[in-house]
Amino acid sequence: MNVELGKVGNLKGEIVLPPDKSISHRAVMFASLAKGKSLVKNFLRAEDPLSTMQAFRNLGITIQEAESGNVLVTGKGLHGLSEPFDVINCGNSGTTARLISGVLAGNPFFSVLTGDDSLKQRPMSRVVLPLREMGADISGRAGGKYLPLSLNGKPLKATDHSLPVASAQVKSCLILAGLYADGTTSVTEPYKSRDHTERMLAAMGAGIGVHGLTVSIAGGPHLNALDMSVPSDFSSAAFFMAAALIVPGSEVLIKSVGINPTRTGLLEVLGEMGAAVELKNRQDVSGEPVADIYCRYEGNLRAVKVGKEKIPSIIDEFPVLCVLATQAEGITEIRGAEELRVKESDRIKAMASELKKLGVELEEYPDGIAIQGRTEPKGCDVESYGDHRIAMSMAIAALVAGGKTTIHNASCVDISFPGFFETLRALHR
């Protein structure tokens, strides 16, 4: 599907966005490992979380869906999963593939993980190698570097891990493997990554501790079933925040968005840029901080420098931050982001290539990008690279570009945000 967009007058309105993808994944996964019935309210029915749901159905878990968006999971406990009859297809979801690897490594049966062409190119050795240190029996393509992976589950031993790169997926995988290990497993990161796993497992009664950059988990706990509500996804909200901040005359209120501090580095960056962003109606929902986000155009964005320590908390917002940089005074530089070269696409290369097509002056580095601001992009044909965040970011850039912009293969937005283009058009005034 190709989508054509052009410059708009302004964006006005109040919107409620899809539920958080990261939390939706974990809610279904952890509920499956608990004993009893868990109600997950406001589950994200997008391709990635649905891959996680199907994976656990393949492992013998009963999961019922309601039209209201609620999901009822009947968990069987840590040791209640069944050997899958067929290969588990993780689709495009790195979260599904990496987190479930930690679970399957400790269960006493054979399983195979695969995914789509994109996921088969993403590195899995970052979870395979530390799992092997715990005694996991894992084989895969290129020695376990890529999917497909086969796992012969067996008892694991507790290990202290030190991660070279901050990654919530790798950390969560090893925490889940730690549930099946004899003793206490610890994971230390160089910087703090998103902590939804720690919050949710703590609420479910796991023996989890957090001390600075180190998370520890005691093996063999009984996880309690839990009713939980998923807030709106901050990463989805970021696109509409950016749109309101760069389209003249815009005012947008985004309701009930998760503002977990390990996810909202973009708010700090926007503060440095001088953006008009306010958090209203703060509250706590199922252990996660939530607020309404109000954004308005003031036309005074300024360039910033973003370093490696900030990358884990803006890892999903990098593409749309690049778009914001095109409208800021000065040169915005983002460095220490080499992790972005192995996401759904090489996001550094993708944004550099497509922004250049729009006439933006920039310099690409191995670990980031520098973008000259106060540019009026010129509409043209751009590619999504099959990456939902690239597609949505180019849609935001199109709103301030002269002429028409056509985004090719835009249907990939359904991976995280079904209805994205309809929501965007509803704000046009």
TILUM-138471 format. One record per residue (C-alpha): residue in three letters; z, x, y. Coordinates in nm, 4 decimals, decimal comma. Each point is the difference from the previous one (the first is absolute). Layout:
<marses>
MARSE ALA Z X Y $
...
</marses>
This chain:
<marses>
MARSE MET 0,0000 0,0000 0,0000 $
MARSE ASN -0,0995 0,1281 0,3450 $
MARSE VAL 0,1841 -0,1220 0,3107 $
MARSE GLU -0,1359 0,0102 0,3577 $
MARSE LEU 0,2396 0,0166 0,2953 $
MARSE GLY -0,0353 0,0593 0,3724 $
MARSE LYS 0,2024 0,0501 0,3165 $
MARSE VAL 0,2406 -0,2866 0,0765 $
MARSE GLY 0,1530 -0,1290 0,3232 $
MARSE ASN 0,3614 0,0040 -0,1135 $
MARSE LEU 0,2271 -0,0850 -0,2910 $
MARSE LYS 0,2719 -0,2617 0,0398 $
MARSE GLY 0,2300 -0,1690 -0,2443 $
MARSE GLU 0,2824 0,0013 -0,2507 $
MARSE ILE -0,0743 0,0970 -0,3596 $
MARSE VAL 0,1717 0,0318 -0,3367 $
MARSE LEU -0,1514 0,2749 -0,2139 $
MARSE PRO -0,0109 0,0549 -0,3773 $
MARSE PRO 0,3108 0,1140 -0,1880 $
MARSE ASP 0,0801 0,3679 -0,0385 $
MARSE LYS -0,2107 0,1672 -0,2683 $
MARSE SER 0,2461 0,2757 -0,0913 $
MARSE ILE 0,2899 -0,2432 -0,0386 $
MARSE SER -0,2120 -0,2504 -0,1957 $
MARSE HIS -0,0892 0,2707 -0,2532 $
MARSE ARG 0,3599 0,1020 -0,0464 $
MARSE ALA 0,1405 -0,3525 -0,0091 $
MARSE VAL -0,2121 -0,0994 -0,3017 $
MARSE MET 0,0424 0,3364 -0,1709 $
MARSE PHE 0,3788 0,0245 0,0351 $
MARSE ALA 0,0519 -0,3681 -0,0804 $
MARSE SER -0,1872 0,0621 -0,3259 $
MARSE LEU 0,2510 0,2740 -0,0855 $
MARSE ALA 0,3012 -0,2172 0,0827 $
MARSE LYS 0,1631 -0,2405 -0,2436 $
MARSE GLY -0,0629 -0,3644 0,0898 $
MARSE LYS -0,1963 -0,1984 0,2561 $
MARSE SER -0,0803 0,1407 0,3445 $
MARSE LEU -0,1652 -0,2059 0,2746 $
MARSE VAL -0,2330 0,1955 0,2275 $
MARSE LYS -0,0725 -0,2028 0,3126 $
MARSE ASN -0,3094 0,0678 0,2124 $
MARSE PHE -0,1734 0,2296 -0,2515 $
MARSE LEU -0,3247 0,1594 0,1218 $
MARSE ARG -0,2897 -0,1423 -0,1984 $
MARSE ALA -0,2352 0,2899 0,0634 $
MARSE GLU -0,1860 0,2142 -0,2496 $
MARSE ASP 0,2448 0,2903 -0,0154 $
MARSE PRO 0,3239 -0,1945 -0,0650 $
MARSE LEU -0,1879 -0,2255 -0,2413 $
MARSE SER -0,0853 0,3145 -0,1980 $
MARSE THR 0,3723 0,0681 -0,0339 $
MARSE MET 0,0635 -0,3604 -0,1033 $
MARSE GLN -0,2682 0,0138 -0,2697 $
MARSE ALA 0,1264 0,3364 -0,1239 $
MARSE PHE 0,3440 -0,1449 -0,0732 $
MARSE ARG -0,1488 -0,3077 -0,1584 $
MARSE ASN -0,1810 0,2422 -0,2314 $
MARSE LEU 0,3422 0,1450 -0,0803 $
MARSE GLY 0,1319 -0,3381 -0,1130 $
MARSE ILE 0,1627 -0,1302 0,3180 $
MARSE THR -0,0310 -0,3674 0,0944 $
MARSE ILE -0,0959 -0,0383 0,3664 $
MARSE GLN -0,0577 -0,3461 0,1484 $
MARSE GLU -0,1736 -0,0569 0,3320 $
MARSE ALA 0,0443 -0,2961 0,2345 $
MARSE GLU -0,2405 -0,1211 0,2691 $
MARSE SER 0,2701 0,0692 0,2585 $
MARSE GLY -0,0462 0,3725 -0,0556 $
MARSE ASN 0,3209 0,0327 -0,1998 $
MARSE VAL 0,0081 0,1806 -0,3333 $
MARSE LEU 0,2535 -0,0480 -0,2814 $
MARSE VAL 0,0452 0,3061 -0,2208 $
MARSE THR 0,1894 -0,0237 -0,3291 $
MARSE GLY 0,1141 0,3565 -0,0589 $
MARSE LYS 0,0951 0,1378 -0,3406 $
MARSE GLY 0,2054 0,3000 0,1075 $
MARSE LEU -0,0875 0,3686 0,0084 $
MARSE HIS -0,0710 0,0084 -0,3732 $
MARSE GLY -0,1639 -0,3397 -0,0380 $
MARSE LEU -0,3622 0,0939 0,0671 $
MARSE SER -0,2567 -0,0276 -0,2802 $
MARSE GLU -0,2811 0,2368 -0,0955 $
MARSE PRO -0,3151 -0,1235 0,1787 $
MARSE PHE -0,2837 -0,1310 -0,2153 $
MARSE ASP -0,2621 0,1526 0,2296 $
MARSE VAL -0,0469 0,2611 0,2721 $
MARSE ILE 0,1893 -0,0796 0,3237 $
MARSE ASN -0,2455 -0,0113 0,2896 $
MARSE CYS 0,1667 0,0897 0,3305 $
MARSE GLY -0,3104 -0,0911 0,2033 $
MARSE ASN 0,0043 0,1811 0,3344 $
MARSE SER 0,3792 0,0256 0,0125 $
MARSE GLY 0,1523 0,3467 0,0084 $
MARSE THR 0,3433 -0,1635 0,0317 $
MARSE THR -0,0502 -0,1836 -0,3293 $
MARSE ALA -0,1268 0,3069 -0,1854 $
MARSE ARG 0,2600 0,2451 0,1251 $
MARSE LEU 0,3106 -0,2193 -0,0129 $
MARSE ILE -0,0747 -0,1532 -0,3393 $
MARSE SER -0,0513 0,3503 -0,1430 $
MARSE GLY 0,3715 0,0621 0,0483 $
MARSE VAL 0,0830 -0,3183 -0,1892 $
MARSE LEU -0,2427 0,0543 -0,2871 $
MARSE ALA 0,1029 0,3636 -0,0476 $
MARSE GLY 0,3456 -0,1148 -0,1134 $
MARSE ASN -0,0981 -0,2976 -0,2179 $
MARSE PRO -0,0474 0,0626 -0,3739 $
MARSE PHE -0,3613 -0,1061 -0,0371 $
MARSE PHE -0,3582 0,1069 0,0714 $
MARSE SER -0,1810 -0,1067 0,3155 $
MARSE VAL -0,3102 0,0923 0,1996 $
MARSE LEU -0,0527 -0,0304 0,3762 $
MARSE THR -0,3361 -0,0154 0,1745 $
MARSE GLY -0,1379 -0,1242 0,3315 $
MARSE ASP -0,3145 -0,0496 0,2037 $
MARSE ASP -0,2346 0,2844 0,0948 $
MARSE SER 0,1986 0,0768 0,3152 $
MARSE LEU 0,3368 0,0156 -0,1749 $
MARSE LYS -0,1444 0,2238 -0,2719 $
MARSE GLN -0,0633 0,2622 0,2702 $
MARSE ARG 0,3534 -0,0052 0,1396 $
MARSE PRO 0,2430 0,2703 -0,1174 $
MARSE MET 0,2480 -0,1019 -0,2703 $
MARSE SER 0,1311 0,3490 -0,0780 $
MARSE ARG 0,2569 -0,0464 0,2757 $
MARSE VAL 0,1804 -0,2473 -0,2298 $
MARSE VAL -0,1180 0,1351 -0,3360 $
MARSE LEU 0,1408 0,3515 0,0476 $
MARSE PRO 0,3556 -0,1007 0,0987 $
MARSE LEU 0,0028 -0,2674 -0,2711 $
MARSE ARG -0,0912 0,2667 -0,2543 $
MARSE GLU 0,2989 0,2022 0,1263 $
MARSE MET 0,2113 -0,3003 -0,1036 $
MARSE GLY -0,1517 0,0164 -0,3483 $
MARSE ALA -0,2750 -0,2593 0,0424 $
MARSE ASP -0,2983 0,0120 -0,2364 $
MARSE ILE -0,3004 -0,0658 0,2269 $
MARSE SER -0,3658 0,0878 -0,0477 $
MARSE GLY -0,2923 -0,0720 0,2273 $
MARSE ARG -0,3289 0,1036 0,1467 $
MARSE ALA -0,0078 0,3600 0,1267 $
MARSE GLY 0,3333 0,0684 -0,1699 $
MARSE GLY 0,1671 -0,3013 0,1594 $
MARSE LYS -0,1258 0,0569 0,3520 $
MARSE TYR -0,1910 -0,3290 0,0063 $
MARSE LEU -0,0066 -0,3422 -0,1637 $
MARSE PRO -0,0373 -0,1128 -0,2709 $
MARSE LEU 0,3464 0,1069 -0,1201 $
MARSE SER 0,1513 -0,0600 -0,3417 $
MARSE LEU 0,3778 -0,0100 -0,0403 $
MARSE ASN 0,2022 0,0270 -0,3207 $
MARSE GLY 0,3350 -0,1217 0,1249 $
MARSE LYS 0,3126 0,1863 -0,1092 $
MARSE PRO 0,3580 0,0697 0,1154 $
MARSE LEU 0,0025 0,1965 0,3254 $
MARSE LYS 0,2420 0,2596 0,1317 $
MARSE ALA 0,1468 -0,0083 0,3482 $
MARSE THR -0,1494 0,2590 0,2338 $
MARSE ASP 0,0401 0,1076 0,3634 $
MARSE HIS -0,3356 -0,0249 0,1768 $
MARSE SER -0,1023 0,1609 0,3283 $
MARSE LEU -0,3223 -0,1526 0,1328 $
MARSE PRO -0,2438 0,2218 0,1938 $
MARSE VAL -0,1345 -0,3045 0,1892 $
MARSE ALA 0,1934 -0,3079 0,1112 $
MARSE SER -0,1352 -0,2906 -0,2040 $
MARSE ALA 0,1623 -0,3378 -0,0606 $
MARSE GLN -0,2221 -0,0539 -0,3041 $
MARSE VAL 0,0985 0,3267 -0,1694 $
MARSE LYS 0,3659 -0,0430 0,0934 $
MARSE SER 0,0022 -0,3560 -0,1345 $
MARSE CYS -0,1725 0,1045 -0,3233 $
MARSE LEU 0,2683 0,2611 -0,0682 $
MARSE ILE 0,2824 -0,2368 0,0936 $
MARSE LEU -0,1368 -0,2545 -0,2492 $
MARSE ALA -0,0315 0,2694 -0,2654 $
MARSE GLY 0,3603 0,0912 0,0801 $
MARSE LEU 0,1086 -0,3478 -0,1106 $
MARSE TYR -0,1077 0,1029 -0,3511 $
MARSE ALA 0,1520 0,3497 0,0082 $
MARSE ASP 0,3309 0,1208 -0,1397 $
MARSE GLY 0,2024 0,1052 0,3026 $
MARSE THR -0,0708 -0,0013 0,3730 $
MARSE THR -0,3466 0,0738 0,1378 $
MARSE SER -0,0433 0,1149 0,3606 $
MARSE VAL -0,3052 0,0167 0,2261 $
MARSE THR -0,0051 0,2024 0,3233 $
MARSE GLU -0,2785 -0,0349 0,2590 $
MARSE PRO -0,0937 0,2269 0,2919 $
MARSE TYR -0,0058 -0,3080 0,2262 $
MARSE LYS 0,1212 -0,3549 -0,0450 $
MARSE SER -0,2593 -0,2370 -0,1521 $
MARSE ARG 0,0271 -0,3793 -0,0172 $
MARSE ASP 0,3163 -0,1136 -0,1787 $
MARSE HIS -0,0786 -0,3488 -0,1332 $
MARSE THR 0,0697 0,1199 -0,3560 $
MARSE GLU 0,3474 0,1254 0,0876 $
MARSE ARG 0,0928 -0,3173 0,1883 $
MARSE MET -0,1224 -0,2373 -0,2685 $
MARSE LEU 0,1480 0,1854 -0,2971 $
MARSE ALA 0,3353 0,0272 0,1779 $
MARSE ALA -0,0025 -0,3781 0,0533 $
MARSE MET -0,0701 -0,0441 -0,3723 $
MARSE GLY 0,3013 0,2067 -0,1030 $
MARSE ALA -0,1600 0,3349 -0,0845 $
MARSE GLY 0,2134 0,3128 0,0302 $
MARSE ILE -0,2004 0,1399 0,2882 $
MARSE GLY 0,1221 0,2337 0,2711 $
MARSE VAL -0,1647 0,1282 0,3168 $
MARSE HIS 0,1207 0,3214 0,1618 $
MARSE GLY -0,2273 0,1186 0,2788 $
MARSE LEU -0,3395 0,0759 -0,1539 $
MARSE THR 0,1296 -0,0226 -0,3587 $
MARSE VAL 0,0054 -0,3164 -0,2128 $
MARSE SER 0,1904 -0,0056 -0,3295 $
MARSE ILE -0,0186 -0,2589 -0,2771 $
MARSE ALA 0,2252 -0,0395 -0,3039 $
MARSE GLY -0,1787 -0,0762 -0,3249 $
MARSE GLY 0,0527 -0,3082 -0,2125 $
MARSE PRO 0,1213 -0,2641 0,2471 $
MARSE HIS -0,0228 -0,3748 -0,0432 $
MARSE LEU -0,2168 -0,1353 0,2831 $
MARSE ASN 0,1061 -0,3392 0,1305 $
MARSE ALA -0,2555 -0,2731 0,0668 $
MARSE LEU -0,0340 -0,0628 0,3719 $
MARSE ASP -0,1532 -0,2598 0,2319 $
MARSE MET -0,1820 0,1731 0,2842 $
MARSE SER -0,2317 -0,0837 0,2897 $
MARSE VAL -0,2852 0,2325 0,1003 $
MARSE PRO -0,0471 0,0503 0,3777 $
MARSE SER -0,3395 0,0375 0,1659 $
MARSE ASP -0,1639 0,3390 -0,0425 $
MARSE PHE 0,0462 0,2461 0,2884 $
MARSE SER -0,3160 0,1862 -0,1030 $
MARSE SER -0,1980 -0,3231 0,0349 $
MARSE ALA 0,1674 -0,0733 0,3326 $
MARSE ALA -0,1063 0,3419 0,1306 $
MARSE PHE -0,3631 -0,1111 0,0331 $
MARSE PHE 0,0905 -0,2952 0,2214 $
MARSE MET 0,2450 0,2073 0,2005 $
MARSE ALA -0,2795 0,2476 0,0690 $
MARSE ALA -0,2446 -0,2771 0,0887 $
MARSE ALA 0,2396 -0,1523 0,2547 $
MARSE LEU 0,0659 0,3425 0,1550 $
MARSE ILE -0,3666 0,0950 0,0556 $
MARSE VAL -0,1742 -0,3321 0,0791 $
MARSE PRO 0,0527 -0,0868 0,3698 $
MARSE GLY 0,1990 -0,3159 0,0714 $
MARSE SER 0,1448 -0,0277 -0,3504 $
MARSE GLU 0,3442 -0,1284 -0,1064 $
MARSE VAL 0,0880 -0,0401 -0,3679 $
MARSE LEU 0,3263 -0,0936 -0,1740 $
MARSE ILE 0,0198 0,0926 -0,3696 $
MARSE LYS 0,2749 -0,1884 -0,1818 $
MARSE SER 0,2546 0,1197 -0,2580 $
MARSE VAL -0,1286 0,3524 -0,0614 $
MARSE GLY 0,1881 0,2538 -0,2117 $
MARSE ILE 0,1233 0,2838 0,2231 $
MARSE ASN 0,1516 0,2298 -0,2617 $
MARSE PRO 0,0555 0,3272 0,1924 $
MARSE THR -0,1743 0,2029 -0,2727 $
MARSE ARG -0,3172 -0,2018 0,0675 $
MARSE THR -0,0081 -0,0363 0,3767 $
MARSE GLY -0,0794 0,3449 0,1325 $
MARSE LEU -0,2876 -0,1660 0,1860 $
MARSE LEU 0,2528 -0,1765 0,2240 $
MARSE GLU 0,1381 0,3392 0,1074 $
MARSE VAL -0,3510 0,1336 0,0602 $
MARSE LEU -0,0899 -0,3094 0,2034 $
MARSE GLY 0,3139 0,0522 0,2069 $
MARSE GLU -0,1175 0,3535 0,0790 $
MARSE MET -0,3430 -0,1423 0,0920 $
MARSE GLY 0,1605 -0,2385 0,2504 $
MARSE ALA -0,1102 -0,3129 -0,1861 $
MARSE ALA 0,1465 -0,3401 0,0869 $
MARSE VAL 0,1664 -0,0898 -0,3320 $
MARSE GLU 0,3238 -0,1981 -0,0401 $
MARSE LEU 0,2025 -0,0929 -0,3087 $
MARSE LYS 0,1527 -0,3479 0,0154 $
MARSE ASN 0,2140 -0,2176 -0,2251 $
MARSE ARG 0,1277 0,2832 -0,2190 $
MARSE GLN 0,1552 -0,1034 -0,3319 $
MARSE ASP 0,0595 0,1152 -0,3575 $
MARSE VAL -0,2022 -0,1577 -0,2832 $
MARSE SER 0,0850 0,0950 -0,3601 $
MARSE GLY 0,1275 0,3404 0,1083 $
MARSE GLU -0,2989 0,0801 0,2237 $
MARSE PRO 0,0087 -0,0026 0,3842 $
MARSE VAL -0,2447 -0,2509 0,1506 $
MARSE ALA -0,1086 -0,0842 0,3567 $
MARSE ASP -0,2696 -0,1715 0,2049 $
MARSE ILE -0,2303 0,2544 0,1684 $
MARSE TYR -0,1363 -0,0814 0,3464 $
MARSE CYS -0,2874 0,2108 0,1356 $
MARSE ARG -0,1951 -0,0262 0,3236 $
MARSE TYR -0,2763 0,1960 0,1688 $
MARSE GLU 0,0974 0,2120 0,2999 $
MARSE GLY -0,2832 0,2547 -0,0093 $
MARSE ASN 0,2228 0,3055 0,0413 $
MARSE LEU 0,0005 0,1615 -0,3442 $
MARSE ARG 0,0379 0,3769 0,0049 $
MARSE ALA -0,0861 0,2597 -0,2614 $
MARSE VAL 0,2651 0,1362 -0,2378 $
MARSE LYS 0,0460 0,2789 -0,2524 $
MARSE VAL 0,1068 -0,1115 -0,3479 $
MARSE GLY 0,1381 0,2624 -0,2384 $
MARSE LYS 0,0605 0,0288 -0,3730 $
MARSE GLU 0,3550 -0,1370 0,0159 $
MARSE LYS -0,1334 -0,3351 0,1243 $
MARSE ILE -0,2793 -0,0444 -0,2566 $
MARSE PRO 0,2050 -0,1631 -0,2837 $
MARSE SER 0,1013 -0,2852 0,2317 $
MARSE ILE -0,3558 -0,0597 0,1313 $
MARSE ILE -0,1928 0,0789 -0,3180 $
MARSE ASP -0,1732 -0,3409 -0,0103 $
MARSE GLU -0,0423 -0,0274 0,3773 $
MARSE PHE -0,1981 0,3209 0,0498 $
MARSE PRO -0,3422 -0,1729 0,0153 $
MARSE VAL 0,1017 -0,2534 0,2625 $
MARSE LEU 0,1914 0,2659 0,1958 $
MARSE CYS -0,3325 0,1838 0,0242 $
MARSE VAL -0,1494 -0,3123 0,1586 $
MARSE LEU 0,2909 -0,0229 0,2469 $
MARSE ALA -0,0590 0,3649 0,0901 $
MARSE THR -0,3547 -0,0796 0,1166 $
MARSE GLN 0,1530 -0,2146 0,2769 $
MARSE ALA 0,2829 0,2350 0,1054 $
MARSE GLU -0,0168 0,2406 0,2948 $
MARSE GLY -0,0423 0,3563 -0,1278 $
MARSE ILE -0,0409 0,1545 -0,3446 $
MARSE THR 0,2079 -0,1389 -0,2859 $
MARSE GLU 0,0621 0,2483 -0,2795 $
MARSE ILE 0,1235 -0,0986 -0,3485 $
MARSE ARG 0,0831 0,2909 -0,2337 $
MARSE GLY 0,1711 0,0570 -0,3342 $
MARSE ALA -0,1791 -0,2997 -0,1509 $
MARSE GLU -0,1875 0,1667 -0,2884 $
MARSE GLU 0,1493 -0,2640 -0,2348 $
MARSE LEU -0,2456 -0,2463 0,1565 $
MARSE ARG -0,2934 0,1763 -0,1643 $
MARSE VAL 0,1006 -0,1459 -0,3377 $
MARSE LYS 0,0672 -0,3644 0,0880 $
MARSE GLU -0,2428 -0,2850 -0,0797 $
MARSE SER -0,2492 0,2175 0,1858 $
MARSE ASP 0,0218 0,3326 0,1817 $
MARSE ARG 0,1386 -0,1773 0,3049 $
MARSE ILE -0,0234 0,3010 0,2307 $
MARSE LYS -0,3672 0,0531 -0,0800 $
MARSE ALA -0,0748 -0,3739 0,0052 $
MARSE MET 0,1521 -0,0608 0,3442 $
MARSE ALA -0,1594 0,3136 0,1453 $
MARSE SER -0,3423 -0,0989 -0,1311 $
MARSE GLU 0,0093 -0,3636 0,1103 $
MARSE LEU 0,1547 0,0616 0,3427 $
MARSE LYS -0,2695 0,2617 0,0673 $
MARSE LYS -0,2601 -0,2667 -0,0742 $
MARSE LEU 0,1639 -0,2113 0,2705 $
MARSE GLY -0,0371 0,2868 0,2481 $
MARSE VAL 0,3603 0,1236 -0,0048 $
MARSE GLU 0,0563 0,3709 0,0673 $
MARSE LEU 0,2306 0,1544 -0,2587 $
MARSE GLU 0,0759 0,3046 -0,2121 $
MARSE GLU 0,0823 -0,0208 -0,3682 $
MARSE TYR 0,2517 0,2410 -0,1559 $
MARSE PRO 0,0894 0,0562 -0,3659 $
MARSE ASP 0,3325 -0,1744 0,0659 $
MARSE GLY -0,0854 -0,2432 0,2785 $
MARSE ILE -0,2038 -0,0843 0,3057 $
MARSE ALA -0,0130 0,0321 0,3799 $
MARSE ILE -0,1526 -0,2931 0,1935 $
MARSE GLN -0,1145 -0,0109 0,3618 $
MARSE GLY 0,1255 -0,3181 0,1608 $
MARSE ARG -0,1240 -0,2459 0,2599 $
MARSE THR -0,3245 -0,0385 -0,1946 $
MARSE GLU -0,2137 -0,3127 0,0029 $
MARSE PRO -0,1306 -0,0180 -0,3568 $
MARSE LYS -0,3594 -0,1094 -0,0588 $
MARSE GLY -0,0566 -0,2633 -0,2666 $
MARSE CYS -0,1936 0,1049 -0,3082 $
MARSE ASP 0,0016 -0,0237 -0,3797 $
MARSE VAL 0,3126 0,1500 -0,1568 $
MARSE GLU 0,1242 0,0474 -0,3564 $
MARSE SER 0,3296 -0,1058 -0,1553 $
MARSE TYR -0,0148 0,2493 -0,2898 $
MARSE GLY 0,1447 -0,2831 -0,2076 $
MARSE ASP 0,3323 0,0634 0,1776 $
MARSE HIS 0,1736 -0,3071 0,1402 $
MARSE ARG 0,1755 0,1899 0,2793 $
MARSE ILE -0,3206 0,1677 0,1162 $
MARSE ALA -0,1771 -0,3387 0,0079 $
MARSE MET 0,2771 -0,1650 0,2028 $
MARSE SER 0,0270 0,2944 0,2387 $
MARSE MET -0,3722 -0,0098 0,0730 $
MARSE ALA 0,0339 -0,3734 0,0671 $
MARSE ILE 0,2586 0,0780 0,2695 $
MARSE ALA -0,2234 0,2699 0,1494 $
MARSE ALA -0,2853 -0,2527 0,0120 $
MARSE LEU 0,2032 -0,2217 0,2362 $
MARSE VAL -0,0386 0,2549 0,2826 $
MARSE ALA -0,3433 0,1365 -0,0925 $
MARSE GLY -0,3124 -0,0814 0,1938 $
MARSE GLY -0,2537 -0,2044 -0,1982 $
MARSE LYS 0,0432 -0,1052 -0,3593 $
MARSE THR 0,1745 0,1901 -0,2778 $
MARSE THR -0,0824 -0,0754 -0,3635 $
MARSE ILE 0,2562 0,1023 -0,2609 $
MARSE HIS -0,1554 0,0532 -0,3425 $
MARSE ASN 0,1894 -0,0887 -0,3185 $
MARSE ALA 0,2714 -0,1753 0,1986 $
MARSE SER 0,1158 -0,2125 -0,2950 $
MARSE CYS 0,2336 0,2878 -0,0971 $
MARSE VAL 0,2498 -0,1405 0,2551 $
MARSE ASP 0,1038 -0,2432 -0,2754 $
MARSE ILE 0,1858 0,2885 -0,1670 $
MARSE SER 0,2850 -0,0530 0,2474 $
MARSE PHE -0,0970 -0,2716 0,2505 $
MARSE PRO -0,2014 -0,3000 -0,1207 $
MARSE GLY -0,1013 -0,1979 0,3092 $
MARSE PHE 0,0169 0,2960 0,2394 $
MARSE PHE -0,3214 -0,0810 0,1855 $
MARSE GLU 0,0884 -0,3699 0,0309 $
MARSE THR 0,3388 0,0919 0,1480 $
MARSE LEU -0,1630 0,2391 0,2465 $
MARSE ARG -0,2599 -0,2541 0,1124 $
MARSE ALA 0,2692 -0,2651 0,0505 $
MARSE LEU 0,1505 0,2162 0,2764 $
MARSE HIS -0,3257 0,0294 0,1986 $
MARSE ARG 0,0128 -0,1765 0,3339 $
</marses>
